[in-house]
Amino acid sequence: NIYPQITFNAMTDLLRLPNGNSSDNDKKKPTSTDGPTTWPANAHSYDILHKIGQGAFASVYRANCKPTDLSCEGSCAIKILDLEHIDTNFVDIRLEVQAMRLSQNPNVLTCHTSFVHETTLWLFTQL
């Protein structure tokens, strides 16, 4: 790997949005009306149902948000990137996540929330 080593906590810091919001431990409002009203930022709040896609550095899964006091039940897609096996610069990943979170274009998937879980980065989008 030609990129400098980075800790997973540093990756979480890189995912902070320019306006000071963080992708870590936040609850995000979805853009669609058929999903949960908030998106929990921890892996235990989701039931992964099955894999729906595979790329070079990530897998995409269909999942359901577990109902809690802070969210309602809903379906989503989770893109899980293995941070130990990527050859992409972490800054490039940050820019992609920020573009997904800030975009209002209907042709661009909106990232509802994202967080680092163990050695993976989880990105949540609509199905």
KEKE-3310 file (N, C-alpha, C; in steps of 0.2 Angstrom, whole numbers, plus 5000, padded with zeros to 4 digits):
npx = (5004:5003:4999:4999:4999:4984:4974:4959:4951:4956:4951:4937:4937:4941:4929:4921:4910:4911:4904:4905:4897:4897:4900:4900:4891:4880:4862:4854:4843:4832:4830:4820:4802:4799:4807:4816:4814:4825:4843:4852:4868:4876:4882:4874:4861:4855:4848:4856:4851:4854:4867:4869:4877:4894:4910:4927:4933:4923:4907:4889:4874:4858:4847:4838:4833:4833:4818:4818:4818:4822:4821:4812:4806:4814:4820:4836:4851:4867:4884:4899:4915:4931:4943:4956:4960:4960:4965:4964:4966:4962:4957:4951:4940:4933:4930:4921:4911:4906:4901:4890:4883:4879:4873:4859:4854:4844:4849:4860:4865:4860:4869:4864:4869:4885:4898:4912:4915:4923:4935:4930:4921:4905:4892:4877:4863:4848:4838)
npy = (4994:5011:5022:5032:5024:5024:5027:5019:5028:5040:5039:5040:5054:5060:5058:5068:5081:5097:5107:5104:5094:5077:5060:5051:5043:5051:5055:5054:5062:5054:5055:5049:5044:5032:5025:5024:5037:5042:5038:5026:5026:5014:4998:4988:4991:4987:4974:4963:4957:4950:4949:4960:4965:4966:4973:4978:4982:4983:4977:4976:4976:4971:4978:4979:4992:4991:4992:5005:5016:5028:5027:5021:5006:5001:4999:4998:5000:4994:4999:4991:4994:4987:4992:4988:4983:4991:5001:5014:5031:5038:5051:5053:5044:5050:5062:5056:5051:5063:5070:5062:5063:5077:5079:5084:5079:5069:5058:5054:5043:5046:5047:5041:5040:5036:5026:5020:5003:4992:4986:4991:5002:5008:5013:5020:5019:5023:5009)
npz = (5000:4995:5002:5017:5033:5043:5057:5063:5071:5066:5053:5056:5060:5048:5041:5045:5042:5032:5038:5052:5057:5061:5055:5064:5077:5075:5072:5057:5046:5034:5016:5010:5011:5015:5024:5040:5052:5058:5057:5065:5071:5073:5072:5078:5077:5066:5055:5045:5030:5017:5004:4991:4982:4975:4976:4971:4983:4993:4999:4996:5006:5009:5021:5037:5047:5064:5075:5087:5101:5096:5082:5068:5060:5045:5028:5020:5011:5014:5012:5014:5018:5018:5028:5030:5018:5007:4993:4991:4993:5009:5010:4997:4999:5009:5002:4993:5002:5008:4996:4993:5005:5004:4992:4982:4971:4961:4955:4961:4974:4991:5006:5020:5033:5041:5047:5057:5060:5069:5059:5047:5036:5036:5025:5023:5012:5002:4995)
capx = (5000:5008:4997:5002:4995:4980:4970:4952:4949:4957:4946:4931:4939:4941:4922:4917:4908:4914:4900:4906:4894:4901:4896:4900:4886:4874:4856:4853:4836:4832:4827:4814:4797:4798:4812:4816:4814:4832:4847:4856:4875:4880:4880:4869:4854:4853:4848:4858:4847:4858:4872:4865:4882:4901:4915:4934:4934:4917:4901:4883:4870:4851:4847:4833:4834:4828:4814:4820:4814:4824:4820:4806:4808:4814:4825:4841:4857:4874:4890:4904:4922:4936:4948:4962:4962:4959:4971:4962:4967:4957:4954:4946:4934:4930:4926:4915:4905:4903:4897:4884:4879:4877:4870:4852:4853:4840:4853:4866:4863:4861:4872:4860:4874:4891:4902:4917:4914:4929:4939:4926:4917:4898:4889:4870:4859:4842:4839)
capy = (5000:5017:5027:5031:5021:5029:5023:5019:5034:5045:5038:5043:5061:5062:5058:5074:5086:5104:5111:5102:5088:5071:5054:5046:5044:5055:5052:5057:5062:5051:5059:5046:5044:5025:5023:5027:5044:5043:5032:5025:5026:5009:4991:4983:4994:4984:4967:4962:4952:4947:4952:4962:4967:4965:4977:4976:4984:4983:4973:4979:4972:4974:4977:4983:4996:4988:4998:5007:5022:5034:5026:5016:5000:5003:4995:5002:4997:4996:4997:4990:4994:4984:4997:4985:4980:4996:5004:5020:5036:5039:5058:5051:5041:5056:5066:5053:5051:5070:5071:5058:5066:5084:5080:5084:5076:5062:5053:5052:5040:5050:5043:5043:5040:5032:5026:5015:4998:4988:4988:4992:5008:5007:5018:5018:5023:5020:5003)
capz = (5000:4995:5006:5024:5038:5047:5062:5062:5074:5061:5048:5058:5060:5041:5038:5048:5036:5033:5043:5058:5058:5061:5053:5070:5083:5074:5069:5051:5043:5028:5011:5007:5016:5016:5028:5046:5053:5060:5055:5070:5069:5076:5068:5082:5076:5059:5053:5038:5027:5012:5000:4985:4977:4978:4972:4973:4990:4997:4998:4998:5009:5010:5029:5040:5053:5070:5078:5094:5104:5092:5075:5066:5055:5038:5024:5017:5008:5018:5008:5019:5015:5023:5028:5030:5012:5002:4990:4989:4998:5014:5008:4992:5002:5013:4997:4990:5007:5008:4991:4994:5010:5003:4986:4982:4964:4962:4951:4966:4981:4997:5011:5026:5039:5040:5053:5057:5064:5070:5054:5041:5035:5034:5022:5022:5007:5000:4991)
cpx = (5004:5005:4999:4997:4990:4976:4963:4949:4950:4953:4940:4932:4938:4934:4918:4916:4911:4910:4901:4902:4898:4897:4896:4895:4881:4868:4855:4845:4836:4828:4821:4809:4796:4803:4812:4816:4821:4836:4852:4863:4879:4877:4875:4862:4851:4853:4850:4855:4851:4862:4868:4871:4889:4905:4922:4936:4929:4911:4895:4878:4863:4850:4840:4835:4830:4825:4817:4816:4816:4823:4814:4809:4808:4820:4830:4847:4863:4880:4895:4910:4926:4942:4955:4964:4960:4965:4970:4964:4961:4953:4949:4940:4930:4926:4920:4909:4902:4899:4890:4880:4876:4873:4863:4850:4850:4844:4859:4863:4865:4864:4868:4864:4880:4895:4907:4915:4919:4934:4936:4922:4910:4895:4882:4866:4852:4843:4838)
cpy = (5006:5022:5026:5028:5026:5024:5024:5025:5040:5045:5042:5051:5064:5062:5064:5079:5093:5108:5109:5096:5082:5065:5049:5048:5049:5051:5056:5057:5059:5056:5056:5045:5037:5022:5026:5034:5046:5037:5031:5024:5020:5002:4987:4985:4991:4977:4966:4956:4947:4951:4954:4964:4966:4969:4974:4977:4984:4978:4977:4974:4975:4973:4981:4986:4993:4994:4999:5013:5028:5033:5021:5011:5003:4999:5000:4997:4999:4994:4997:4989:4991:4989:4995:4983:4985:4999:5011:5025:5038:5046:5057:5048:5046:5060:5063:5053:5058:5072:5068:5061:5073:5084:5080:5081:5070:5056:5051:5049:5045:5045:5046:5044:5036:5032:5020:5010:4993:4990:4989:4999:5006:5013:5016:5023:5020:5014:5005)
cpz = (5000:4999:5014:5028:5042:5051:5060:5065:5069:5055:5049:5058:5053:5038:5041:5042:5037:5037:5050:5061:5057:5059:5059:5075:5081:5071:5063:5049:5036:5023:5009:5013:5018:5021:5035:5047:5055:5058:5061:5067:5073:5073:5072:5080:5069:5059:5046:5035:5022:5008:4993:4980:4980:4973:4974:4980:4995:4995:5000:5000:5009:5018:5031:5046:5059:5073:5085:5096:5099:5084:5074:5061:5048:5034:5021:5014:5012:5013:5014:5016:5020:5022:5028:5023:5006:4999:4989:4995:5003:5012:5002:4994:5006:5008:4994:4995:5007:5002:4991:4999:5009:4997:4986:4975:4965:4959:4956:4972:4986:5002:5018:5033:5037:5046:5052:5062:5064:5064:5047:5042:5033:5031:5021:5017:5006:4996:4984)
residu = (ASN:ILE:TYR:PRO:GLN:ILE:THR:PHE:ASN:ALA:MET:THR:ASP:LEU:LEU:ARG:LEU:PRO:ASN:GLY:ASN:SER:SER:ASP:ASN:ASP:LYS:LYS:LYS:PRO:THR:SER:THR:ASP:GLY:PRO:THR:THR:TRP:PRO:ALA:ASN:ALA:HIS:SER:TYR:ASP:ILE:LEU:HIS:LYS:ILE:GLY:GLN:GLY:ALA:PHE:ALA:SER:VAL:TYR:ARG:ALA:ASN:CYS:LYS:PRO:THR:ASP:LEU:SER:CYS:GLU:GLY:SER:CYS:ALA:ILE:LYS:ILE:LEU:ASP:LEU:GLU:HIS:ILE:ASP:THR:ASN:PHE:VAL:ASP:ILE:ARG:LEU:GLU:VAL:GLN:ALA:MET:ARG:LEU:SER:GLN:ASN:PRO:ASN:VAL:LEU:THR:CYS:HIS:THR:SER:PHE:VAL:HIS:GLU:THR:THR:LEU:TRP:LEU:PHE:THR:GLN:LEU)
# end
